[in-house]
Amino acid sequence: MKTRMIVCILMSIALLNTTYAADVEGGVNIEPVVEETIFDAISHTEVTTDLENWDITMTLNNDAFNNNTTFDLITQICNNDGVCLPPESAVVTSEDNRTFTSSVTTIEDHTYVNWRVKATYSNDNDTTEMFPSSGFYKTWSDCWLNDGEWGGDGCPEDSEEDSDGLPAVGVLATLGAISLGVIAVAVIRKE
């Protein structure tokens, strides 16, 4: 019985991840509502280019600054083959502990830069909060592949020829869902 439950949970997670990826509109950045974060202002590179820097500047709001709130900037870069590097904490610098800057160099043939903030409230027993609460904000590159469609102003002319068939993300998600289904059937039959 426990095995069936675990298989069902894994299949649900896989299907949720596939659905979430399909809801993303290619080339449209996902931005925070600044007033719903710990910042007064956030500015960053609007469109990224391969092997160049994605820059961000964030200014803490008064409450966060006065409460000794700290944060980690977590970034993740994904490529046009549907492969994402592991999320990692970016190096963040500040001269006044209120305005922070960071810069991350993109990879070749990247689709977008994912980013999020993990805030730690020092005056509240070091509780944490994620912005966004799930997933990532997203900054698209000047040449991206999403759902079989190429976009952006920086794509070479021949990239349109590569868009036939399913994109790698869709193929991997489909294969993963099918594999989980086969495993589930095998486990259920075994029991």
Backbone torsions as a table, in degrees:
resi	resn	phi	psi	omega
1	MET	NA	-41.1	-179.6
2	LYS	-64.2	-37.6	-179.1
3	THR	-63.6	-41.8	178.6
4	ARG	-61.0	-42.5	-179.1
5	MET	-64.2	-42.7	-180.0
6	ILE	-63.5	-42.8	179.6
7	VAL	-62.7	-43.5	179.2
8	CYS	-62.5	-41.1	178.8
9	ILE	-64.2	-45.5	179.5
10	LEU	-61.9	-41.1	178.5
11	MET	-65.0	-39.6	178.4
12	SER	-62.6	-44.0	179.0
13	ILE	-62.0	-45.0	-179.9
14	ALA	-61.6	-42.7	180.0
15	LEU	-68.6	-37.0	176.6
16	LEU	-63.4	-42.9	178.9
17	ASN	-63.7	-38.7	178.2
18	THR	-65.2	-42.9	179.2
19	THR	-63.8	-43.2	-179.1
20	TYR	-61.4	-44.1	-179.2
21	ALA	-63.9	-34.1	-178.4
22	ALA	-73.4	-21.7	-178.1
23	ASP	-80.4	-8.3	-177.8
24	VAL	-77.6	132.1	177.4
25	GLU	-93.4	120.6	-176.9
26	GLY	-56.6	132.7	176.1
27	GLY	81.4	-4.3	-179.3
28	VAL	-102.6	111.6	-179.3
29	ASN	-61.5	145.3	173.7
30	ILE	-103.0	115.9	-172.4
31	GLU	-115.0	151.6	174.5
32	PRO	-76.2	154.2	165.7
33	VAL	-86.4	106.2	-169.7
34	VAL	-54.9	-38.6	-178.5
35	GLU	-64.5	-17.3	179.8
36	GLU	-98.2	12.8	-179.8
37	THR	-119.0	-171.2	177.9
38	ILE	-91.3	10.3	-174.2
39	PHE	-113.6	152.7	170.2
40	ASP	-87.0	-33.2	-177.5
41	ALA	-149.4	143.3	174.5
42	ILE	-138.1	125.9	173.3
43	SER	-134.5	143.6	-178.8
44	HIS	-153.1	168.1	175.1
45	THR	-55.7	128.3	-175.4
46	GLU	-81.0	-35.3	178.9
47	VAL	-135.6	127.3	-177.0
48	THR	-93.8	159.3	178.8
49	THR	-128.5	143.9	179.6
50	ASP	-51.5	134.9	174.0
51	LEU	62.4	19.5	174.7
52	GLU	-117.5	170.9	-175.0
53	ASN	-82.8	139.3	164.4
54	TRP	-99.3	116.9	-176.1
55	ASP	-108.4	145.5	177.9
56	ILE	-141.7	142.6	174.2
57	THR	-129.0	129.7	-177.9
58	MET	-131.8	134.1	178.8
59	THR	-115.8	121.5	179.6
60	LEU	-62.0	144.7	173.3
61	ASN	-78.0	170.9	-174.6
62	ASN	-59.8	-43.5	-179.1
63	ASP	-61.2	-46.9	-179.0
64	ALA	-65.1	-41.0	-179.9
65	PHE	-65.0	-45.9	-178.0
66	ASN	-71.3	-23.7	-179.2
67	ASN	-94.5	11.4	179.9
68	ASN	57.5	36.5	177.5
69	THR	-69.7	135.6	174.6
70	THR	-116.6	166.5	179.8
71	PHE	-154.0	158.7	171.6
72	ASP	-114.9	136.3	172.0
73	LEU	-96.9	120.0	-178.0
74	ILE	-109.9	126.3	-179.6
75	THR	-121.6	157.7	177.8
76	GLN	-151.3	132.4	179.9
77	ILE	-112.3	133.3	-179.9
78	CYS	-117.2	148.0	-178.7
79	ASN	-106.3	174.6	-176.5
80	ASN	-74.1	-4.3	172.8
81	ASP	-90.2	1.1	178.9
82	GLY	85.7	15.6	179.9
83	VAL	-104.7	131.0	178.5
84	CYS	-110.9	136.5	172.8
85	LEU	-67.8	156.7	177.2
86	PRO	-62.7	144.3	175.4
87	PRO	-60.7	144.0	177.8
88	GLU	-144.6	153.4	177.7
89	SER	-74.0	130.4	178.9
90	ALA	-85.8	154.4	175.0
91	VAL	-77.6	124.6	-178.7
92	VAL	-119.4	134.6	179.7
93	THR	-123.4	156.8	178.3
94	SER	-154.6	145.9	175.3
95	GLU	-99.2	-19.5	-175.5
96	ASP	-127.7	6.0	-176.8
97	ASN	59.2	20.9	176.0
98	ARG	-125.2	-43.6	178.1
99	THR	-108.4	127.3	-173.7
100	PHE	-121.9	145.4	177.1
101	THR	-128.3	154.0	176.0
102	SER	-153.0	158.5	179.7
103	SER	-145.7	131.5	179.8
104	VAL	-126.9	130.3	179.0
105	THR	-85.2	128.4	-178.7
106	THR	-75.3	168.3	178.5
107	ILE	-101.3	169.2	177.7
108	GLU	-69.7	141.6	177.3
109	ASP	58.4	41.8	-179.6
110	HIS	-88.2	151.7	179.1
111	THR	-92.4	-46.8	-178.0
112	TYR	-162.7	168.5	172.0
113	VAL	-111.0	119.2	171.8
114	ASN	-86.4	146.3	175.9
115	TRP	-154.3	150.8	177.1
116	ARG	-154.5	168.1	-177.4
117	VAL	-125.1	132.8	173.6
118	LYS	-109.1	108.0	-178.6
119	ALA	-91.2	140.8	174.8
120	THR	-120.2	121.9	-178.2
121	TYR	-93.2	101.1	-174.7
122	SER	-63.9	-36.0	-178.3
123	ASN	-83.7	7.5	-179.8
124	ASP	-130.3	51.3	178.4
125	ASN	55.4	35.0	177.3
126	ASP	56.3	38.2	174.2
127	THR	-72.6	155.7	-178.5
128	THR	-121.3	158.5	176.9
129	GLU	-146.7	140.0	179.7
130	MET	-100.7	141.3	173.4
131	PHE	-126.0	112.0	-3.5
132	PRO	-70.7	167.5	-176.2
133	SER	-64.8	-27.0	172.9
134	SER	-145.9	154.0	179.8
135	GLY	73.9	-154.5	-175.4
136	PHE	-137.5	157.1	159.8
137	TYR	-77.6	162.2	-171.8
138	LYS	-143.6	132.3	173.4
139	THR	-118.8	118.9	-174.7
140	TRP	-82.8	154.6	178.6
141	SER	-85.1	176.2	178.1
142	ASP	-85.2	2.7	173.5
143	CYS	-152.0	102.0	-174.6
144	TRP	-129.3	156.0	174.9
145	LEU	-120.5	123.3	-180.0
146	ASN	-142.8	123.1	177.5
147	ASP	54.4	40.5	176.6
148	GLY	81.5	0.4	-178.7
149	GLU	-114.6	133.4	174.7
150	TRP	-87.9	149.8	176.9
151	GLY	-155.6	170.1	180.0
152	GLY	104.5	157.5	-176.7
153	ASP	-86.8	-5.4	-174.6
154	GLY	-106.4	11.4	-177.8
155	CYS	-78.4	139.9	172.6
156	PRO	-69.0	159.3	-177.0
157	GLU	-58.1	-35.3	-174.1
158	ASP	-80.9	-3.5	-178.7
159	SER	-69.3	-23.8	178.1
160	GLU	-63.9	-31.3	-178.8
161	GLU	-68.1	-23.9	-177.2
162	ASP	-83.0	-2.8	-171.3
163	SER	-88.2	4.6	177.7
164	ASP	-68.9	141.9	177.3
165	GLY	82.8	-171.9	-179.2
166	LEU	-77.5	144.6	173.8
167	PRO	-70.1	160.8	-176.8
168	ALA	-57.8	-38.1	-179.8
169	VAL	-61.6	-45.2	179.6
170	GLY	-63.9	-40.8	179.4
171	VAL	-64.0	-47.8	-179.8
172	LEU	-62.7	-41.7	179.7
173	ALA	-65.2	-41.8	178.8
174	THR	-63.9	-46.6	178.4
175	LEU	-61.6	-40.2	178.6
176	GLY	-63.2	-43.9	179.7
177	ALA	-65.2	-42.2	178.1
178	ILE	-63.5	-43.6	179.4
179	SER	-60.9	-44.0	178.6
180	LEU	-63.6	-37.7	177.6
181	GLY	-63.2	-43.0	178.3
182	VAL	-63.4	-43.7	178.6
183	ILE	-62.3	-42.8	-179.8
184	ALA	-61.2	-44.4	179.4
185	VAL	-63.0	-43.5	-179.9
186	ALA	-62.5	-41.7	-179.1
187	VAL	-67.7	-42.4	-179.7
188	ILE	-65.3	-41.5	179.2
189	ARG	-66.2	-36.9	-179.3
190	LYS	-64.5	-37.3	-179.1
191	GLU	-76.9	NA	NA
